[in-house]
Amino acid sequence: MINYNDKKFRAISNTENGETSSDTIFHYQQNNNILSSKYSGGEIQLGHLIGIVHNNGTIDMNYHHINFQNEIKSGVCHSTPEILLNGKIRLHEVWKWTSGDQTKGVSILEEI
């Protein structure tokens, strides 16, 4: 199992219907297989996620945040890790809004 504890990630790509950007920073905390994070930046004032880290390092999570239009947004996400040559983690994410238009998207986060 990958240990994500105290790692920070930045979004490096996202589909147009997403709200994270390269200005969004996620700070992960992990206790056993339970993951949590606080995130903000770009279009997002404040967000949180909570998830389960599986033995293969994938993460299933729920997230919610408040954007700068004062909208509460929520969704679900499945992240698949890739270990880069420099040892950093890249997360390939498939997500879906559970609020609003309930569309789907993909994003990539990289450890900073």
C-alpha positions as a Markdown table, in Angstrom:
| # | Residue | x | y | z |
|---|---|---|---|---|
| 1 | Met | 0.0 | 0.0 | 0.0 |
| 2 | Ile | 1.3 | 3.5 | -0.8 |
| 3 | Asn | 1.5 | 5.8 | 2.1 |
| 4 | Tyr | 0.1 | 9.3 | 1.1 |
| 5 | Asn | 0.5 | 10.8 | 4.6 |
| 6 | Asp | 1.7 | 14.4 | 4.6 |
| 7 | Lys | 2.1 | 14.5 | 0.8 |
| 8 | Lys | 1.0 | 17.5 | -1.2 |
| 9 | Phe | -0.4 | 17.4 | -4.7 |
| 10 | Arg | -1.2 | 19.9 | -7.4 |
| 11 | Ala | -3.6 | 19.4 | -10.3 |
| 12 | Ile | -1.7 | 19.5 | -13.6 |
| 13 | Ser | -4.7 | 18.8 | -15.8 |
| 14 | Asn | -8.5 | 18.6 | -15.6 |
| 15 | Thr | -11.5 | 18.4 | -17.9 |
| 16 | Glu | -13.4 | 21.7 | -18.6 |
| 17 | Asn | -16.2 | 20.8 | -16.2 |
| 18 | Gly | -13.8 | 20.4 | -13.3 |
| 19 | Glu | -12.9 | 23.2 | -10.8 |
| 20 | Thr | -9.3 | 22.2 | -9.8 |
| 21 | Ser | -6.3 | 23.8 | -11.5 |
| 22 | Ser | -2.6 | 24.1 | -11.1 |
| 23 | Asp | -3.4 | 26.7 | -8.3 |
| 24 | Thr | -5.3 | 24.0 | -6.3 |
| 25 | Ile | -3.1 | 22.3 | -3.6 |
| 26 | Phe | -4.2 | 19.1 | -1.8 |
| 27 | His | -2.5 | 18.2 | 1.5 |
| 28 | Tyr | -3.1 | 14.5 | 2.2 |
| 29 | Gln | -3.2 | 12.8 | 5.6 |
| 30 | Gln | -3.4 | 9.0 | 6.0 |
| 31 | Asn | -4.1 | 6.8 | 9.0 |
| 32 | Asn | -3.9 | 3.1 | 8.1 |
| 33 | Asn | -6.0 | 2.9 | 5.0 |
| 34 | Ile | -8.1 | 6.0 | 5.7 |
| 35 | Leu | -7.2 | 9.1 | 3.6 |
| 36 | Ser | -8.3 | 12.7 | 4.2 |
| 37 | Ser | -7.3 | 16.0 | 2.6 |
| 38 | Lys | -7.9 | 19.7 | 2.9 |
| 39 | Tyr | -7.6 | 21.6 | -0.4 |
| 40 | Ser | -7.9 | 25.1 | -1.8 |
| 41 | Gly | -6.7 | 27.4 | -4.5 |
| 42 | Gly | -7.8 | 28.5 | -7.9 |
| 43 | Glu | -11.6 | 28.5 | -8.1 |
| 44 | Ile | -11.9 | 26.7 | -4.7 |
| 45 | Gln | -12.1 | 28.5 | -1.4 |
| 46 | Leu | -12.0 | 25.4 | 0.8 |
| 47 | Gly | -12.5 | 21.7 | 0.2 |
| 48 | His | -12.2 | 18.4 | 1.9 |
| 49 | Leu | -12.0 | 14.8 | 0.8 |
| 50 | Ile | -12.1 | 11.5 | 2.6 |
| 51 | Gly | -11.3 | 8.1 | 1.1 |
| 52 | Ile | -10.0 | 4.6 | 1.4 |
| 53 | Val | -6.6 | 3.6 | 0.1 |
| 54 | His | -6.5 | 0.1 | -1.3 |
| 55 | Asn | -3.6 | -2.4 | -1.1 |
| 56 | Asn | -2.7 | -1.5 | -4.7 |
| 57 | Gly | -2.5 | 2.2 | -3.9 |
| 58 | Thr | -5.7 | 3.2 | -5.6 |
| 59 | Ile | -8.0 | 5.5 | -3.8 |
| 60 | Asp | -11.8 | 5.7 | -3.7 |
| 61 | Met | -13.0 | 9.0 | -2.3 |
| 62 | Asn | -15.8 | 11.5 | -1.8 |
| 63 | Tyr | -15.1 | 15.2 | -1.9 |
| 64 | His | -16.8 | 18.5 | -1.3 |
| 65 | His | -15.8 | 22.1 | -1.6 |
| 66 | Ile | -17.0 | 25.7 | -1.8 |
| 67 | Asn | -16.0 | 27.6 | -4.9 |
| 68 | Phe | -15.7 | 31.4 | -5.2 |
| 69 | Gln | -19.3 | 31.6 | -6.5 |
| 70 | Asn | -20.2 | 30.4 | -3.0 |
| 71 | Glu | -21.6 | 27.1 | -4.4 |
| 72 | Ile | -21.2 | 23.9 | -2.5 |
| 73 | Lys | -20.0 | 21.2 | -4.9 |
| 74 | Ser | -19.6 | 17.5 | -4.2 |
| 75 | Gly | -18.4 | 14.4 | -6.0 |
| 76 | Val | -16.8 | 10.9 | -6.0 |
| 77 | Cys | -13.4 | 10.0 | -7.4 |
| 78 | His | -11.3 | 7.0 | -8.2 |
| 79 | Ser | -7.5 | 7.7 | -8.3 |
| 80 | Thr | -4.9 | 5.4 | -9.7 |
| 81 | Pro | -1.2 | 6.1 | -8.8 |
| 82 | Glu | 1.8 | 6.1 | -11.1 |
| 83 | Ile | 5.3 | 6.3 | -9.5 |
| 84 | Leu | 7.4 | 8.6 | -11.6 |
| 85 | Leu | 11.1 | 8.2 | -12.3 |
| 86 | Asn | 11.9 | 10.8 | -9.6 |
| 87 | Gly | 10.0 | 8.8 | -7.0 |
| 88 | Lys | 7.1 | 11.3 | -6.9 |
| 89 | Ile | 3.5 | 10.1 | -7.3 |
| 90 | Arg | 1.2 | 11.0 | -10.2 |
| 91 | Leu | -2.6 | 10.3 | -9.6 |
| 92 | His | -4.8 | 9.6 | -12.6 |
| 93 | Glu | -8.3 | 10.4 | -11.5 |
| 94 | Val | -11.8 | 9.6 | -12.9 |
| 95 | Trp | -14.5 | 11.6 | -11.1 |
| 96 | Lys | -18.1 | 12.5 | -11.1 |
| 97 | Trp | -20.1 | 15.4 | -9.7 |
| 98 | Thr | -22.8 | 14.3 | -7.2 |
| 99 | Ser | -24.1 | 17.8 | -7.2 |
| 100 | Gly | -25.1 | 20.1 | -10.0 |
| 101 | Asp | -25.1 | 18.6 | -13.5 |
| 102 | Gln | -23.6 | 15.3 | -12.3 |
| 103 | Thr | -21.2 | 15.2 | -15.2 |
| 104 | Lys | -18.0 | 13.1 | -15.3 |
| 105 | Gly | -14.4 | 14.1 | -15.9 |
| 106 | Val | -10.7 | 13.1 | -15.6 |
| 107 | Ser | -7.8 | 14.9 | -13.9 |
| 108 | Ile | -4.2 | 14.4 | -13.1 |
| 109 | Leu | -2.5 | 15.4 | -9.8 |
| 110 | Glu | 1.2 | 15.4 | -9.2 |
| 111 | Glu | 3.1 | 15.3 | -5.9 |
| 112 | Ile | 4.9 | 18.5 | -5.2 |
